[in-house]
Amino acid sequence: MSVHSAFEVAMPGVSPGVYDAADFQAISEIAHREVGIVLPPGKAMLVYSRLAPLVRDSGCQTFAAYVMRIREDTAERTRAICALTTNHTFFYRESHHFEHFAREIRPRLIEQLERGGRVRMWSAGCSSGEEVWSLVMTLLGPDRNAGLQLARRDIRVLASDIATHAITKAQAARYRQEDLNPVPEPLRRAWTVPDGAEATIAPEAQALLRFRHLNLLGDWPMAGTFDVIFCRNVMIYFDTPTKERLVARFAEKLPPGGHLYIGHSERVTGPALGTLANTGPTIYERRAA
Ligand SMILES: C[S@@+](CC[C@H](N)C(=O)[O-])C[C@H]1O[C@@H](n2cnc3c(N)ncnc32)[C@H](O)[C@@H]1O
């Protein structure tokens, strides 16, 4: 069976006059070049279902016409890329990372703050914010008064993503109460404000955050290093060279003793292994220079 007829079999109900293998190929190439996301042939239907509403709204009659549009129109290309991102996330995901952070890293960061130093953390690929809010609540801790003292010190947390719709949700800091269930109850009590079926993150915690639309493959305008970087379940969509380049850049953004947390199915390979030591399940520490 030719590539094209195999594609048609995999796309029941979709007219090849509207969307075909060449369109999928062109969209895959754009996604890979722009944001590193690899779309294997098995994702053809997913690409169709995510982009079909945009194709319709753009007034294009076919995906081929839409491909031409996104090649030329940066704003439309950004919309298409956002629609192709997978933003699945939840509070306290891979809870062992937050437990490790609370046990091994937080005491050192508190000492650093109490000595008049600063703390910088980054959730790279933060999606709709559940990861970074979990991290901030864990840093501030279960004792609200002690956490308020900490929050007055020099703490800045960066949360970045390529998907603008996800950042908007993260920044709103408002979630369904049931979504917060995985967060340990003392942290929830200290750092969320219930409002009916929903809850918002406490304003003192929100004040520590900076949100940024940032393509991890592009330039990073942030000066300085981060004590902790979370980049979890982002690199699973990238190919090995892209992952290795990215992890090497993260390593450069960590001071000696700084930590990188990655997703449960990911691991560090390549040049960054020279500077990052694996100190726990999907947890890496920057070695002393
Ligand atoms: C599955 S979510 C992971 C969210 C969170 N880190 C977690 O583990 O629950 C992956 C996120 O990575 C973002 N992403 C993918 N490629 C990116 C890139 N090149 N630059 C920045 N963010 C990207 C997506 O928009 C998406 O929100």
PDBQT file of the ligand as one rigid body, heavy atoms in Angstrom, charges set to zero:
ROOT
HETATM    1  C1  LIG A 301       2.330  17.895  28.913  1.00  0.00    +0.000 C 
HETATM    2  S1  LIG A 301       2.621  19.575  29.336  1.00  0.00    +0.000 S 
HETATM    3  C2  LIG A 301       3.599  19.384  30.812  1.00  0.00    +0.000 C 
HETATM    4  C3  LIG A 301       3.164  20.323  31.903  1.00  0.00    +0.000 C 
HETATM    5  C4  LIG A 301       3.915  20.149  33.234  1.00  0.00    +0.000 C 
HETATM    6  N1  LIG A 301       5.316  20.435  33.094  1.00  0.00    +0.000 N 
HETATM    7  C5  LIG A 301       3.709  18.775  33.796  1.00  0.00    +0.000 C 
HETATM    8  O1  LIG A 301       4.631  17.966  33.802  1.00  0.00    +0.000 OA
HETATM    9  O2  LIG A 301       2.585  18.465  34.222  1.00  0.00    +0.000 OA
HETATM   10  C6  LIG A 301       3.880  20.021  28.135  1.00  0.00    +0.000 C 
HETATM   11  C7  LIG A 301       3.965  21.544  27.910  1.00  0.00    +0.000 C 
HETATM   12  O3  LIG A 301       5.157  21.839  27.165  1.00  0.00    +0.000 OA
HETATM   13  C8  LIG A 301       4.873  22.937  26.324  1.00  0.00    +0.000 C 
HETATM   14  N2  LIG A 301       5.864  22.983  25.226  1.00  0.00    +0.000 N 
HETATM   15  C9  LIG A 301       6.027  22.100  24.215  1.00  0.00    +0.000 A 
HETATM   16  N3  LIG A 301       7.019  22.498  23.411  1.00  0.00    +0.000 NA
HETATM   17  C10 LIG A 301       7.500  23.654  23.938  1.00  0.00    +0.000 A 
HETATM   18  C11 LIG A 301       8.535  24.562  23.550  1.00  0.00    +0.000 A 
HETATM   19  N4  LIG A 301       9.281  24.365  22.454  1.00  0.00    +0.000 N 
HETATM   20  N5  LIG A 301       8.742  25.641  24.318  1.00  0.00    +0.000 NA
HETATM   21  C12 LIG A 301       8.008  25.860  25.439  1.00  0.00    +0.000 A 
HETATM   22  N6  LIG A 301       7.014  25.049  25.852  1.00  0.00    +0.000 NA
HETATM   23  C13 LIG A 301       6.762  23.969  25.092  1.00  0.00    +0.000 A 
HETATM   24  C14 LIG A 301       3.453  22.676  25.861  1.00  0.00    +0.000 C 
HETATM   25  O4  LIG A 301       2.820  23.841  25.403  1.00  0.00    +0.000 OA
HETATM   26  C15 LIG A 301       2.800  22.088  27.107  1.00  0.00    +0.000 C 
HETATM   27  O5  LIG A 301       2.084  23.046  27.840  1.00  0.00    +0.000 OA
ENDROOT
TORSDOF 0
